[in-house]
Amino acid sequence: MTDSSNNEEKAFDTGSIVAALGGPRGLLESTIPGVVFATVFAFTNPNYTIALACALGVAVLILIVALVQKRSVQQTISGFIGVALTAGIVLLTGRARDFFLVGLYRNAFWLAAHAITGLVRWPLIALFLGPFTGEGVQWRKDPARLRAYQWCGLVWIAVFAIRLGVQLPLFRKDEVVALGLVGIVLGLPLFLAACGATYLILRRVPITLRSSADETDDPHAPPITPG
């Protein structure tokens, strides 16, 4: 293994995985409007309009802060659109619990995506992390690395299965306040735990780096370096 690959392995840690998957700030920001909605609704039940206004106000505030700080707002804008969409659904259906409907569908989508890609031996988590590790999709040529990524996929399947397993019964029982509060535990803490588990699995198997022979037979071609 070359010195550059050693440097790649040293740079790849739990923090790298967290950053590759969007970072904690984005997840936290996406959780706050739901917590605000549930908290305000606890005091205004059955009137949900005030809770909706507060949740939308917080989403707008988060977006303004991101713009003022001049940081990437792509994820923040997505979060704002999600809150606006859920608010629209609640206004259409008249059911406060539907504020969390989009989140349920999102968790179901990611669970299915990780399961299907794992079954076809193209684990979604590997596609997310490959550019950050410098290996691209070279892990496909390494059975041990592929198995490691498949185990990581099971970790993320478990994350979304846990969320659905807890949230669906609460949704069916119209437990709006509980839905908002469990989002705190099932959000950032569970995400960070899964990132840690992913790192522990991957660190046991060396990163699969491409060699120049994999890329070209031309001896005059420039060398391929990871990163």
Secondary structure as GFF3:
##gff-version 3
##sequence-region A 1 227
A	DSSP	alpha_helix	3	11	.	.	.	ID=ss1
A	DSSP	alpha_helix	14	20	.	.	.	ID=ss2
A	DSSP	alpha_helix	23	44	.	.	.	ID=ss3
A	DSSP	alpha_helix	49	68	.	.	.	ID=ss4
A	DSSP	alpha_helix	74	93	.	.	.	ID=ss5
A	DSSP	three_ten_helix	96	100	.	.	.	ID=ss6
A	DSSP	alpha_helix	101	119	.	.	.	ID=ss7
A	DSSP	alpha_helix	124	133	.	.	.	ID=ss8
A	DSSP	three_ten_helix	138	141	.	.	.	ID=ss9
A	DSSP	alpha_helix	143	172	.	.	.	ID=ss10
A	DSSP	alpha_helix	176	186	.	.	.	ID=ss11
A	DSSP	alpha_helix	188	202	.	.	.	ID=ss12
A	DSSP	alpha_helix	212	215	.	.	.	ID=ss13
###
